[in-house]
């Protein structure tokens, strides 16, 4: 009855993989698998939803609008309020990076 | 700016450790660290909130009211609708088991 989100990682070498794990009114849980992808330099996420994000494995860097960079490894979590502009500055090209994102209103 | 939920695991050898990671209207994210604890045989969780639970590390078993047992290892996730009665049947006494629980209305 349990599903596993670390087994059967979709192949992220070509493009990032987004898998919806739960969708309820005002709540959405998503798995993202990255392998070296990052946001283009001037491409910012500016979301209507709040996001709590946890790195499950791998390594990544988020950049905020003030230029600060947040390095993430397994177990690190960050809260991004709605409209806190951010971009994925870097993800490790040598391994799959798995994010868990909880979006809510 | 990121916090890590796998570093500095609280000592769960005496009692299970509950740490609130996020609390918003209708949403609560909690880390639970277990080390061998389980629910007493006739002690069932019967919650008003829906719960999406992910095992981050370790090993555990949930039991449902029909007697079925769900074995969980790292990456396994289960959705427990409100009032789906369940108990923690077993957690590994040899290692810390870390749960991520997302409760919502």
N, CA and C atoms of all chains as a GROMACS GRO file, in nm:
protein
  630
    1UNK      N    1   0.081  -0.122   0.000
    1UNK     CA    2   0.000   0.000   0.000
    1UNK      C    3   0.084   0.127   0.000
    2UNK      N    4   0.208   0.115   0.049
    2UNK     CA    5   0.293   0.234   0.046
    2UNK      C    6   0.357   0.246  -0.093
    3UNK      N    7   0.375   0.369  -0.138
    3UNK     CA    8   0.452   0.394  -0.259
    3UNK      C    9   0.586   0.451  -0.218
    4UNK      N   10   0.686   0.431  -0.302
    4UNK     CA   11   0.819   0.480  -0.268
    4UNK      C   12   0.862   0.589  -0.365
    5UNK      N   13   0.910   0.700  -0.310
    5UNK     CA   14   0.945   0.812  -0.397
    5UNK      C   15   1.094   0.820  -0.425
    6UNK      N   16   1.172   0.725  -0.371
    6UNK     CA   17   1.315   0.722  -0.402
    6UNK      C   18   1.347   0.608  -0.500
    7UNK      N   19   1.261   0.505  -0.499
    7UNK     CA   20   1.279   0.397  -0.597
    7UNK      C   21   1.228   0.446  -0.732
    8UNK      N   22   1.272   0.382  -0.837
    8UNK     CA   23   1.221   0.414  -0.971
    8UNK      C   24   1.226   0.563  -0.999
    9UNK      N   25   1.339   0.625  -0.970
    9UNK     CA   26   1.353   0.767  -1.004
    9UNK      C   27   1.340   0.780  -1.155
   10UNK      N   28   1.254   0.872  -1.196
   10UNK     CA   29   1.243   0.893  -1.340
   10UNK      C   30   1.376   0.948  -1.391
   11UNK      N   31   1.402   0.930  -1.517
   11UNK     CA   32   1.531   0.971  -1.574
   11UNK      C   33   1.532   1.122  -1.594
   12UNK      N   34   1.613   1.191  -1.514
   12UNK     CA   35   1.615   1.337  -1.516
   12UNK      C   36   1.732   1.392  -1.598
   13UNK      N   37   1.802   1.302  -1.669
   13UNK     CA   38   1.919   1.354  -1.740
   13UNK      C   39   1.882   1.450  -1.852
   14UNK      N   40   1.764   1.430  -1.912
   14UNK     CA   41   1.722   1.521  -2.020
   14UNK      C   42   1.650   1.644  -1.964
   15UNK      N   43   1.546   1.620  -1.883
   15UNK     CA   44   1.472   1.733  -1.824
   15UNK      C   45   1.433   1.698  -1.682
   16UNK      N   46   1.411   1.801  -1.603
   16UNK     CA   47   1.364   1.778  -1.466
   16UNK      C   48   1.231   1.705  -1.468
   17UNK      N   49   1.211   1.619  -1.369
   17UNK     CA   50   1.091   1.537  -1.362
   17UNK      C   51   1.004   1.584  -1.246
   18UNK      N   52   0.879   1.610  -1.274
   18UNK     CA   53   0.782   1.655  -1.172
   18UNK      C   54   0.675   1.548  -1.155
   19UNK      N   55   0.656   1.502  -1.031
   19UNK     CA   56   0.556   1.400  -1.003
   19UNK      C   57   0.466   1.449  -0.890
   20UNK      N   58   0.338   1.454  -0.916
   20UNK     CA   59   0.245   1.498  -0.812
   20UNK      C   60   0.213   1.382  -0.720
   21UNK      N   61   0.234   1.401  -0.591
   21UNK     CA   62   0.212   1.295  -0.493
   21UNK      C   63   0.078   1.311  -0.423
   22UNK      N   64   0.034   1.434  -0.405
   22UNK     CA   65  -0.094   1.458  -0.338
   22UNK      C   66  -0.149   1.592  -0.385
   23UNK      N   67  -0.279   1.593  -0.411
   23UNK     CA   68  -0.344   1.720  -0.446
   23UNK      C   69  -0.474   1.728  -0.369
   24UNK      N   70  -0.486   1.830  -0.286
   24UNK     CA   71  -0.607   1.852  -0.208
   24UNK      C   72  -0.636   2.002  -0.216
   25UNK      N   73  -0.757   2.044  -0.182
   25UNK     CA   74  -0.785   2.189  -0.188
   25UNK      C   75  -0.683   2.267  -0.103
   26UNK      N   76  -0.612   2.358  -0.165
   26UNK     CA   77  -0.516   2.441  -0.093
   26UNK      C   78  -0.384   2.374  -0.061
   27UNK      N   79  -0.363   2.250  -0.107
   27UNK     CA   80  -0.242   2.175  -0.073
   27UNK      C   81  -0.200   2.088  -0.191
   28UNK      N   82  -0.068   2.088  -0.216
   28UNK     CA   83  -0.015   2.007  -0.325
   28UNK      C   84   0.123   1.961  -0.284
   29UNK      N   85   0.149   1.830  -0.293
   29UNK     CA   86   0.281   1.776  -0.260
   29UNK      C   87   0.340   1.718  -0.388
   30UNK      N   88   0.463   1.755  -0.416
   30UNK     CA   89   0.524   1.721  -0.545
   30UNK      C   90   0.665   1.671  -0.522
   31UNK      N   91   0.705   1.574  -0.601
   31UNK     CA   92   0.845   1.532  -0.605
   31UNK      C   93   0.909   1.589  -0.732
   32UNK      N   94   1.028   1.642  -0.717
   32UNK     CA   95   1.103   1.693  -0.832
   32UNK      C   96   1.238   1.622  -0.835
   33UNK      N   97   1.274   1.570  -0.951
   33UNK     CA   98   1.405   1.506  -0.966
   33UNK      C   99   1.486   1.590  -1.066
   34UNK      N  100   1.603   1.635  -1.022
   34UNK     CA  101   1.690   1.719  -1.106
   34UNK      C  102   1.823   1.649  -1.125
   35UNK      N  103   1.884   1.676  -1.236
   35UNK     CA  104   2.019   1.624  -1.260
   35UNK      C  105   2.096   1.727  -1.341
   36UNK      N  106   2.149   1.826  -1.268
   36UNK     CA  107   2.229   1.929  -1.333
   36UNK      C  108   2.151   2.048  -1.383
   37UNK      N  109   2.015   2.036  -1.386
   37UNK     CA  110   1.936   2.149  -1.438
   37UNK      C  111   1.940   2.267  -1.339
   38UNK      N  112   1.929   2.386  -1.394
   38UNK     CA  113   1.908   2.504  -1.309
   38UNK      C  114   1.822   2.602  -1.386
   39UNK      N  115   1.776   2.706  -1.317
   39UNK     CA  116   1.695   2.808  -1.383
   39UNK      C  117   1.787   2.896  -1.468
   40UNK      N  118   1.741   2.941  -1.584
   40UNK     CA  119   1.819   3.040  -1.660
   40UNK      C  120   1.847   3.161  -1.570
   41UNK      N  121   1.957   3.233  -1.595
   41UNK     CA  122   2.003   3.340  -1.503
   41UNK      C  123   1.895   3.440  -1.462
   42UNK      N  124   1.806   3.480  -1.553
   42UNK     CA  125   1.708   3.582  -1.515
   42UNK      C  126   1.566   3.526  -1.504
   43UNK      N  127   1.559   3.397  -1.479
   43UNK     CA  128   1.428   3.331  -1.471
   43UNK      C  129   1.396   3.301  -1.325
   44UNK      N  130   1.301   3.374  -1.270
   44UNK     CA  131   1.266   3.362  -1.128
   44UNK      C  132   1.129   3.297  -1.111
   45UNK      N  133   1.121   3.210  -1.013
   45UNK     CA  134   0.989   3.162  -0.970
   45UNK      C  135   0.925   3.272  -0.886
   46UNK      N  136   0.801   3.306  -0.919
   46UNK     CA  137   0.726   3.407  -0.843
   46UNK      C  138   0.587   3.348  -0.825
   47UNK      N  139   0.570   3.272  -0.716
   47UNK     CA  140   0.455   3.183  -0.702
   47UNK      C  141   0.344   3.242  -0.618
   48UNK      N  142   0.221   3.206  -0.653
   48UNK     CA  143   0.106   3.247  -0.572
   48UNK      C  144   0.092   3.163  -0.445
   49UNK      N  145   0.155   3.046  -0.445
   49UNK     CA  146   0.145   2.956  -0.330
   49UNK      C  147   0.270   2.969  -0.242
   50UNK      N  148   0.254   2.946  -0.114
   50UNK     CA  149   0.368   2.927  -0.025
   50UNK      C  150   0.428   2.790  -0.053
   51UNK      N  151   0.558   2.777  -0.032
   51UNK     CA  152   0.624   2.648  -0.059
   51UNK      C  153   0.719   2.613   0.056
   52UNK      N  154   0.700   2.493   0.109
   52UNK     CA  155   0.797   2.435   0.202
   52UNK      C  156   0.871   2.327   0.124
   53UNK      N  157   1.002   2.341   0.113
   53UNK     CA  158   1.076   2.248   0.029
   53UNK      C  159   1.186   2.178   0.110
   54UNK      N  160   1.197   2.048   0.089
   54UNK     CA  161   1.291   1.962   0.161
   54UNK      C  162   1.376   1.888   0.058
   55UNK      N  163   1.507   1.890   0.075
   55UNK     CA  164   1.592   1.811  -0.014
   55UNK      C  165   1.606   1.671   0.044
   56UNK      N  166   1.565   1.571  -0.035
   56UNK     CA  167   1.568   1.432   0.013
   56UNK      C  168   1.700   1.364  -0.019
   57UNK      N  169   1.757   1.396  -0.132
   57UNK     CA  170   1.891   1.344  -0.164
   57UNK      C  171   1.955   1.434  -0.269
   58UNK      N  172   2.089   1.425  -0.280
   58UNK     CA  173   2.160   1.506  -0.378
   58UNK      C  174   2.208   1.637  -0.321
   59UNK      N  175   2.228   1.734  -0.408
   59UNK     CA  176   2.279   1.865  -0.366
   59UNK      C  177   2.229   1.970  -0.463
   60UNK      N  178   2.195   2.088  -0.408
   60UNK     CA  179   2.136   2.194  -0.490
   60UNK      C  180   2.164   2.329  -0.426
   61UNK      N  181   2.145   2.434  -0.504
   61UNK     CA  182   2.153   2.570  -0.452
   61UNK      C  183   2.034   2.651  -0.502
   62UNK      N  184   1.969   2.718  -0.409
   62UNK     CA  185   1.864   2.814  -0.444
   62UNK      C  186   1.922   2.954  -0.435
   63UNK      N  187   1.878   3.043  -0.524
   63UNK     CA  188   1.916   3.184  -0.511
   63UNK      C  189   1.791   3.266  -0.484
   64UNK      N  190   1.804   3.361  -0.391
   64UNK     CA  191   1.694   3.453  -0.363
   64UNK      C  192   1.719   3.586  -0.436
   65UNK      N  193   1.616   3.670  -0.437
   65UNK     CA  194   1.622   3.793  -0.515
   65UNK      C  195   1.733   3.887  -0.468
   66UNK      N  196   1.774   3.876  -0.341
   66UNK     CA  197   1.881   3.963  -0.291
   66UNK      C  198   2.019   3.907  -0.327
   67UNK      N  199   2.022   3.799  -0.404
   67UNK     CA  200   2.150   3.744  -0.450
   67UNK      C  201   2.206   3.638  -0.357
   68UNK      N  202   2.145   3.618  -0.240
   68UNK     CA  203   2.198   3.517  -0.148
   68UNK      C  204   2.170   3.377  -0.202
   69UNK      N  205   2.263   3.288  -0.174
   69UNK     CA  206   2.255   3.150  -0.224
   69UNK      C  207   2.239   3.057  -0.104
   70UNK      N  208   2.141   2.967  -0.111
   70UNK     CA  209   2.115   2.870  -0.005
   70UNK      C  210   2.156   2.733  -0.056
   71UNK      N  211   2.259   2.679   0.006
   71UNK     CA  212   2.308   2.546  -0.032
   71UNK      C  213   2.225   2.440   0.040
   72UNK      N  214   2.180   2.340  -0.031
   72UNK     CA  215   2.095   2.236   0.027
   72UNK      C  216   2.156   2.098   0.004
   73UNK      N  217   2.161   2.020   0.112
   73UNK     CA  218   2.192   1.877   0.100
   73UNK      C  219   2.082   1.800   0.171
   74UNK      N  220   2.091   1.667   0.172
   74UNK     CA  221   1.982   1.583   0.222
   74UNK      C  222   1.938   1.626   0.362
   75UNK      N  223   1.810   1.648   0.380
   75UNK     CA  224   1.754   1.686   0.509
   75UNK      C  225   1.732   1.835   0.524
   76UNK      N  226   1.793   1.916   0.437
   76UNK     CA  227   1.776   2.062   0.448
   76UNK      C  228   1.638   2.102   0.398
   77UNK      N  229   1.577   2.194   0.471
   77UNK     CA  230   1.446   2.243   0.430
   77UNK      C  231   1.439   2.394   0.444
   78UNK      N  232   1.358   2.454   0.356
   78UNK     CA  233   1.347   2.600   0.347
   78UNK      C  234   1.201   2.634   0.325
   79UNK      N  235   1.157   2.744   0.382
   79UNK     CA  236   1.020   2.792   0.358
   79UNK      C  237   1.026   2.914   0.267
   80UNK      N  238   0.953   2.910   0.160
   80UNK     CA  239   0.949   3.019   0.063
   80UNK      C  240   0.807   3.074   0.060
   81UNK      N  241   0.782   3.185   0.128
   81UNK     CA  242   0.647   3.244   0.124
   81UNK      C  243   0.610   3.280  -0.020
   82UNK      N  244   0.479   3.286  -0.046
   82UNK     CA  245   0.432   3.325  -0.180
   82UNK      C  246   0.501   3.454  -0.223
   83UNK      N  247   0.542   3.457  -0.348
   83UNK     CA  248   0.605   3.574  -0.410
   83UNK      C  249   0.744   3.605  -0.355
   84UNK      N  250   0.800   3.513  -0.278
   84UNK     CA  251   0.944   3.522  -0.248
   84UNK      C  252   1.015   3.471  -0.374
   85UNK      N  253   1.071   3.564  -0.449
   85UNK     CA  254   1.130   3.523  -0.577
   85UNK      C  255   1.254   3.438  -0.553
   86UNK      N  256   1.263   3.330  -0.630
   86UNK     CA  257   1.378   3.240  -0.615
   86UNK      C  258   1.403   3.169  -0.747
   87UNK      N  259   1.524   3.124  -0.763
   87UNK     CA  260   1.558   3.041  -0.878
   87UNK      C  261   1.649   2.928  -0.833
   88UNK      N  262   1.649   2.821  -0.911
   88UNK     CA  263   1.740   2.710  -0.883
   88UNK      C  264   1.874   2.748  -0.946
   89UNK      N  265   1.970   2.776  -0.859
   89UNK     CA  266   2.099   2.828  -0.904
   89UNK      C  267   2.188   2.716  -0.957
   90UNK      N  268   2.173   2.598  -0.898
   90UNK     CA  269   2.260   2.485  -0.934
   90UNK      C  270   2.201   2.356  -0.880
   91UNK      N  271   2.213   2.248  -0.955
   91UNK     CA  272   2.192   2.114  -0.899
   91UNK      C  273   2.308   2.027  -0.946
   92UNK      N  274   2.341   1.929  -0.866
   92UNK     CA  275   2.457   1.843  -0.892
   92UNK      C  276   2.438   1.765  -1.022
   93UNK      N  277   2.530   1.780  -1.117
   93UNK     CA  278   2.517   1.705  -1.242
   93UNK      C  279   2.557   1.558  -1.230
   94UNK      N  280   2.620   1.522  -1.116
   94UNK     CA  281   2.676   1.387  -1.101
   94UNK      C  282   2.580   1.290  -1.033
   95UNK      N  283   2.469   1.339  -0.980
   95UNK     CA  284   2.376   1.251  -0.910
   95UNK      C  285   2.234   1.307  -0.922
   96UNK      N  286   2.136   1.220  -0.898
   96UNK     CA  287   1.998   1.266  -0.896
   96UNK      C  288   1.974   1.344  -0.768
   97UNK      N  289   1.918   1.461  -0.782
   97UNK     CA  290   1.875   1.539  -0.666
   97UNK      C  291   1.723   1.529  -0.656
   98UNK      N  292   1.674   1.491  -0.538
   98UNK     CA  293   1.531   1.471  -0.518
   98UNK      C  294   1.479   1.573  -0.418
   99UNK      N  295   1.382   1.651  -0.464
   99UNK     CA  296   1.317   1.754  -0.382
   99UNK      C  297   1.177   1.707  -0.346
  100UNK      N  298   1.134   1.743  -0.225
  100UNK     CA  299   0.994   1.729  -0.187
  100UNK      C  300   0.940   1.870  -0.166
  101UNK      N  301   0.837   1.907  -0.241
  101UNK     CA  302   0.782   2.042  -0.230
  101UNK      C  303   0.638   2.034  -0.184
  102UNK      N  304   0.608   2.106  -0.076
  102UNK     CA  305   0.472   2.115  -0.024
  102UNK      C  306   0.422   2.258  -0.051
  103UNK      N  307   0.329   2.271  -0.145
  103UNK     CA  308   0.273   2.401  -0.180
  103UNK      C  309   0.140   2.418  -0.108
  104UNK      N  310   0.119   2.536  -0.053
  104UNK     CA  311  -0.011   2.558   0.012
  104UNK      C  312  -0.053   2.704   0.000
  105UNK      N  313  -0.183   2.727   0.024
  105UNK     CA  314  -0.237   2.864   0.017
  105UNK      C  315  -0.238   2.926   0.155
  106UNK      N  316   2.055   2.960   0.604
  106UNK     CA  317   1.910   2.984   0.612
  106UNK      C  318   1.831   2.853   0.612
  107UNK      N  319   1.890   2.747   0.556
  107UNK     CA  320   1.818   2.620   0.558
  107UNK      C  321   1.841   2.553   0.693
  108UNK      N  322   1.741   2.482   0.741
  108UNK     CA  323   1.757   2.398   0.859
  108UNK      C  324   1.760   2.253   0.812
  109UNK      N  325   1.825   2.169   0.891
  109UNK     CA  326   1.836   2.029   0.851
  109UNK      C  327   1.762   1.940   0.949
  110UNK      N  328   1.679   1.852   0.895
  110UNK     CA  329   1.598   1.769   0.984
  110UNK      C  330   1.657   1.630   1.003
  111UNK      N  331   1.772   1.602   0.943
  111UNK     CA  332   1.840   1.475   0.968
  111UNK      C  333   1.961   1.492   1.058
  112UNK      N  334   2.017   1.614   1.061
  112UNK     CA  335   2.127   1.642   1.152
  112UNK      C  336   2.068   1.662   1.292
  113UNK      N  337   2.149   1.645   1.392
  113UNK     CA  338   2.105   1.672   1.529
  113UNK      C  339   1.974   1.603   1.562
  114UNK      N  340   1.964   1.477   1.530
  114UNK     CA  341   1.845   1.403   1.569
  114UNK      C  342   1.835   1.402   1.721
  115UNK      N  343   1.718   1.437   1.769
  115UNK     CA  344   1.701   1.433   1.914
  115UNK      C  345   1.711   1.288   1.959
  116UNK      N  346   1.745   1.270   2.082
  116UNK     CA  347   1.766   1.135   2.136
  116UNK      C  348   1.631   1.069   2.159
  117UNK      N  349   1.600   0.968   2.078
  117UNK     CA  350   1.469   0.903   2.084
  117UNK      C  351   1.475   0.772   2.161
  118UNK      N  352   1.588   0.746   2.228
  118UNK     CA  353   1.597   0.614   2.293
  118UNK      C  354   1.499   0.604   2.409
  119UNK      N  355   1.470   0.715   2.476
  119UNK     CA  356   1.375   0.710   2.587
  119UNK      C  357   1.230   0.723   2.539
  120UNK      N  358   1.203   0.830   2.464
  120UNK     CA  359   1.067   0.851   2.413
  120UNK      C  360   1.074   0.904   2.271
  121UNK      N  361   0.968   0.883   2.197
  121UNK     CA  362   0.962   0.939   2.062
  121UNK      C  363   0.971   1.090   2.068
  122UNK      N  364   1.035   1.149   1.966
  122UNK     CA  365   1.057   1.293   1.963
  122UNK      C  366   0.972   1.355   1.853
  123UNK      N  367   0.895   1.456   1.889
  123UNK     CA  368   0.809   1.526   1.793
  123UNK      C  369   0.858   1.670   1.777
  124UNK      N  370   0.884   1.711   1.654
  124UNK     CA  371   0.932   1.846   1.627
  124UNK      C  372   0.844   1.909   1.520
  125UNK      N  373   0.786   2.022   1.554
  125UNK     CA  374   0.701   2.090   1.457
  125UNK      C  375   0.787   2.171   1.361
  126UNK      N  376   0.772   2.148   1.233
  126UNK     CA  377   0.853   2.217   1.132
  126UNK      C  378   0.779   2.334   1.070
  127UNK      N  379   0.647   2.321   1.059
  127UNK     CA  380   0.567   2.429   0.999
  127UNK      C  381   0.426   2.419   1.054
  128UNK      N  382   0.368   2.534   1.087
  128UNK     CA  383   0.228   2.538   1.130
  128UNK      C  384   0.162   2.654   1.060
  129UNK      N  385   0.060   2.623   0.979
  129UNK     CA  386  -0.016   2.725   0.909
  129UNK      C  387  -0.163   2.686   0.923
  130UNK      N  388  -0.256   2.779   0.898
  130UNK     CA  389  -0.397   2.741   0.910
  130UNK      C  390  -0.427   2.619   0.823
  131UNK      N  391  -0.475   2.513   0.886
  131UNK     CA  392  -0.513   2.393   0.811
  131UNK      C  393  -0.398   2.304   0.769
  132UNK      N  394  -0.274   2.338   0.810
  132UNK     CA  395  -0.157   2.262   0.766
  132UNK      C  396  -0.053   2.257   0.878
  133UNK      N  397   0.005   2.138   0.897
  133UNK     CA  398   0.106   2.121   1.001
  133UNK      C  399   0.205   2.017   0.951
  134UNK      N  400   0.333   2.051   0.954
  134UNK     CA  401   0.437   1.956   0.914
  134UNK      C  402   0.522   1.925   1.035
  135UNK      N  403   0.541   1.796   1.060
  135UNK     CA  404   0.605   1.751   1.183
  135UNK      C  405   0.710   1.645   1.151
  136UNK      N  406   0.820   1.649   1.224
  136UNK     CA  407   0.917   1.540   1.219
  136UNK      C  408   0.900   1.454   1.343
  137UNK      N  409   0.902   1.324   1.324
  137UNK     CA  410   0.894   1.232   1.438
  137UNK      C  411   1.016   1.140   1.432
  138UNK      N  412   1.084   1.126   1.544
  138UNK     CA  413   1.199   1.036   1.552
  138UNK      C  414   1.164   0.924   1.650
  139UNK      N  415   1.170   0.801   1.601
  139UNK     CA  416   1.136   0.683   1.683
  139UNK      C  417   1.259   0.594   1.692
  140UNK      N  418   1.266   0.522   1.803
  140UNK     CA  419   1.373   0.422   1.816
  140UNK      C  420   1.316   0.306   1.895
  141UNK      N  421   1.245   0.218   1.824
  141UNK     CA  422   1.189   0.099   1.887
  141UNK      C  423   1.051   0.117   1.946
  142UNK      N  424   1.005   0.244   1.956
  142UNK     CA  425   0.871   0.263   2.015
  142UNK      C  426   0.763   0.213   1.920
  143UNK      N  427   0.652   0.171   1.980
  143UNK     CA  428   0.533   0.142   1.900
  143UNK      C  429   0.411   0.173   1.986
  144UNK      N  430   0.293   0.172   1.922
  144UNK     CA  431   0.170   0.198   1.996
  144UNK      C  432   0.137   0.074   2.078
  145UNK      N  433   0.080   0.093   2.199
  145UNK     CA  434   0.029  -0.022   2.273
  145UNK      C  435  -0.072  -0.096   2.186
  146UNK      N  436  -0.088  -0.227   2.207
  146UNK     CA  437  -0.170  -0.310   2.117
  146UNK      C  438  -0.309  -0.256   2.085
  147UNK      N  439  -0.378  -0.197   2.180
  147UNK     CA  440  -0.514  -0.151   2.152
  147UNK      C  441  -0.525   0.001   2.146
  148UNK      N  442  -0.414   0.065   2.118
  148UNK     CA  443  -0.410   0.211   2.114
  148UNK      C  444  -0.405   0.257   1.969
  149UNK      N  445  -0.515   0.314   1.922
  149UNK     CA  446  -0.526   0.354   1.782
  149UNK      C  447  -0.528   0.506   1.769
  150UNK      N  448  -0.456   0.556   1.670
  150UNK     CA  449  -0.472   0.696   1.632
  150UNK      C  450  -0.603   0.708   1.554
  151UNK      N  451  -0.685   0.805   1.594
  151UNK     CA  452  -0.812   0.832   1.525
  151UNK      C  453  -0.820   0.984   1.512
  152UNK      N  454  -0.764   1.035   1.404
  152UNK     CA  455  -0.734   1.177   1.392
  152UNK      C  456  -0.840   1.254   1.314
  153UNK      N  457  -0.859   1.379   1.355
  153UNK     CA  458  -0.948   1.468   1.281
  153UNK      C  459  -0.885   1.521   1.154
  154UNK      N  460  -0.752   1.514   1.147
  154UNK     CA  461  -0.681   1.566   1.029
  154UNK      C  462  -0.644   1.451   0.936
  155UNK      N  463  -0.637   1.480   0.809
  155UNK     CA  464  -0.576   1.388   0.713
  155UNK      C  465  -0.425   1.393   0.733
  156UNK      N  466  -0.358   1.282   0.704
  156UNK     CA  467  -0.213   1.278   0.724
  156UNK      C  468  -0.146   1.211   0.604
  157UNK      N  469  -0.047   1.281   0.548
  157UNK     CA  470   0.041   1.221   0.447
  157UNK      C  471   0.173   1.199   0.518
  158UNK      N  472   0.219   1.075   0.522
  158UNK     CA  473   0.339   1.045   0.599
  158UNK      C  474   0.444   0.979   0.510
  159UNK      N  475   0.568   1.025   0.526
  159UNK     CA  476   0.682   0.978   0.446
  159UNK      C  477   0.790   0.931   0.542
  160UNK      N  478   0.842   0.812   0.520
  160UNK     CA  479   0.955   0.767   0.601
  160UNK      C  480   1.085   0.817   0.538
  161UNK      N  481   1.160   0.894   0.616
  161UNK     CA  482   1.285   0.952   0.563
  161UNK      C  483   1.405   0.861   0.586
  162UNK      N  484   1.406   0.792   0.696
  162UNK     CA  485   1.512   0.693   0.721
  162UNK      C  486   1.463   0.594   0.824
  163UNK      N  487   1.530   0.476   0.829
  163UNK     CA  488   1.493   0.375   0.927
  163UNK      C  489   1.393   0.276   0.870
  164UNK      N  490   1.318   0.214   0.960
  164UNK     CA  491   1.220   0.113   0.919
  164UNK      C  492   1.108   0.109   1.022
  165UNK      N  493   0.985   0.091   0.972
  165UNK     CA  494   0.868   0.095   1.060
  165UNK      C  495   0.755   0.014   0.998
  166UNK      N  496   0.656  -0.017   1.081
  166UNK     CA  497   0.534  -0.080   1.032
  166UNK      C  498   0.413  -0.010   1.092
  167UNK      N  499   0.319   0.022   1.006
  167UNK     CA  500   0.189   0.074   1.048
  167UNK      C  501   0.088  -0.038   1.041
  168UNK      N  502  -0.006  -0.040   1.134
  168UNK     CA  503  -0.117  -0.135   1.125
  168UNK      C  504  -0.246  -0.057   1.107
  169UNK      N  505  -0.331  -0.105   1.017
  169UNK     CA  506  -0.463  -0.046   0.998
  169UNK      C  507  -0.568  -0.127   1.073
  170UNK      N  508  -0.689  -0.071   1.084
  170UNK     CA  509  -0.794  -0.133   1.166
  170UNK      C  510  -0.833  -0.272   1.117
  171UNK      N  511  -0.812  -0.299   0.986
  171UNK     CA  512  -0.846  -0.432   0.933
  171UNK      C  513  -0.735  -0.534   0.960
  172UNK      N  514  -0.632  -0.492   1.034
  172UNK     CA  515  -0.525  -0.583   1.070
  172UNK      C  516  -0.410  -0.587   0.970
  173UNK      N  517  -0.426  -0.519   0.858
  173UNK     CA  518  -0.316  -0.520   0.759
  173UNK      C  519  -0.200  -0.436   0.811
  174UNK      N  520  -0.079  -0.480   0.774
  174UNK     CA  521   0.043  -0.414   0.819
  174UNK      C  522   0.115  -0.356   0.698
  175UNK      N  523   0.153  -0.230   0.709
  175UNK     CA  524   0.224  -0.162   0.600
  175UNK      C  525   0.368  -0.142   0.644
  176UNK      N  526   0.458  -0.207   0.576
  176UNK     CA  527   0.600  -0.196   0.606
  176UNK      C  528   0.657  -0.074   0.533
  177UNK      N  529   0.732   0.007   0.605
  177UNK     CA  530   0.786   0.130   0.548
  177UNK      C  531   0.938   0.136   0.562
  178UNK      N  532   1.004   0.167   0.452
  178UNK     CA  533   1.147   0.200   0.458
  178UNK      C  534   1.166   0.335   0.390
  179UNK      N  535   1.290   0.383   0.385
  179UNK     CA  536   1.316   0.520   0.338
  179UNK      C  537   1.253   0.545   0.201
  180UNK      N  538   1.176   0.651   0.192
  180UNK     CA  539   1.112   0.690   0.067
  180UNK      C  540   0.967   0.645   0.057
  181UNK      N  541   0.924   0.554   0.145
  181UNK     CA  542   0.785   0.508   0.140
  181UNK      C  543   0.692   0.613   0.197
  182UNK      N  544   0.578   0.631   0.131
  182UNK     CA  545   0.480   0.727   0.181
  182UNK      C  546   0.340   0.668   0.172
  183UNK      N  547   0.256   0.711   0.265
  183UNK     CA  548   0.121   0.658   0.279
  183UNK      C  549   0.028   0.775   0.310
  184UNK      N  550  -0.094   0.769   0.259
  184UNK     CA  551  -0.194   0.870   0.291
  184UNK      C  552  -0.298   0.810   0.385
  185UNK      N  553  -0.318   0.876   0.497
  185UNK     CA  554  -0.413   0.830   0.597
  185UNK      C  555  -0.524   0.933   0.609
  186UNK      N  556  -0.638   0.909   0.547
  186UNK     CA  557  -0.749   1.005   0.559
  186UNK      C  558  -0.790   1.019   0.707
  187UNK      N  559  -0.850   1.132   0.740
  187UNK     CA  560  -0.899   1.154   0.877
  187UNK      C  561  -0.983   1.034   0.920
  188UNK      N  562  -0.962   0.993   1.043
  188UNK     CA  563  -1.037   0.883   1.105
  188UNK      C  564  -1.010   0.745   1.045
  189UNK      N  565  -0.906   0.738   0.961
  189UNK     CA  566  -0.855   0.605   0.924
  189UNK      C  567  -0.772   0.559   1.044
  190UNK      N  568  -0.826   0.466   1.120
  190UNK     CA  569  -0.758   0.426   1.242
  190UNK      C  570  -0.629   0.353   1.209
  191UNK      N  571  -0.524   0.387   1.281
  191UNK     CA  572  -0.394   0.323   1.258
  191UNK      C  573  -0.313   0.328   1.386
  192UNK      N  574  -0.218   0.237   1.395
  192UNK     CA  575  -0.124   0.239   1.506
  192UNK      C  576   0.015   0.207   1.453
  193UNK      N  577   0.115   0.251   1.527
  193UNK     CA  578   0.252   0.217   1.491
  193UNK      C  579   0.279   0.078   1.547
  194UNK      N  580   0.291  -0.017   1.458
  194UNK     CA  581   0.302  -0.158   1.497
  194UNK      C  582   0.444  -0.191   1.540
  195UNK      N  583   0.542  -0.123   1.478
  195UNK     CA  584   0.682  -0.156   1.505
  195UNK      C  585   0.770  -0.046   1.451
  196UNK      N  586   0.877  -0.011   1.523
  196UNK     CA  587   0.987   0.068   1.464
  196UNK      C  588   1.117   0.000   1.502
  197UNK      N  589   1.214   0.014   1.417
  197UNK     CA  590   1.342  -0.055   1.434
  197UNK      C  591   1.412  -0.007   1.563
  198UNK      N  592   1.444  -0.100   1.653
  198UNK     CA  593   1.512  -0.059   1.776
  198UNK      C  594   1.661  -0.033   1.756
  199UNK      N  595   1.713  -0.069   1.640
  199UNK     CA  596   1.858  -0.060   1.616
  199UNK      C  597   1.902   0.070   1.551
  200UNK      N  598   1.807   0.149   1.506
  200UNK     CA  599   1.844   0.273   1.437
  200UNK      C  600   1.733   0.375   1.459
  201UNK      N  601   1.767   0.503   1.437
  201UNK     CA  602   1.666   0.608   1.442
  201UNK      C  603   1.579   0.601   1.318
  202UNK      N  604   1.450   0.600   1.339
  202UNK     CA  605   1.354   0.608   1.228
  202UNK      C  606   1.299   0.749   1.226
  203UNK      N  607   1.305   0.813   1.110
  203UNK     CA  608   1.262   0.952   1.097
  203UNK      C  609   1.144   0.958   1.002
  204UNK      N  610   1.032   1.011   1.056
  204UNK     CA  611   0.908   1.028   0.980
  204UNK      C  612   0.888   1.176   0.949
  205UNK      N  613   0.831   1.203   0.832
  205UNK     CA  614   0.782   1.336   0.802
  205UNK      C  615   0.630   1.323   0.788
  206UNK      N  616   0.557   1.398   0.870
  206UNK     CA  617   0.411   1.390   0.867
  206UNK      C  618   0.354   1.525   0.827
  207UNK      N  619   0.271   1.525   0.724
  207UNK     CA  620   0.201   1.645   0.680
  207UNK      C  621   0.053   1.627   0.713
  208UNK      N  622   0.007   1.702   0.812
  208UNK     CA  623  -0.134   1.695   0.855
  208UNK      C  624  -0.210   1.810   0.790
  209UNK      N  625  -0.330   1.782   0.741
  209UNK     CA  626  -0.408   1.891   0.683
  209UNK      C  627  -0.557   1.866   0.702
  210UNK      N  628  -0.635   1.974   0.687
  210UNK     CA  629  -0.781   1.964   0.700
  210UNK      C  630  -0.845   1.943   0.564
   0.00000   0.00000   0.00000
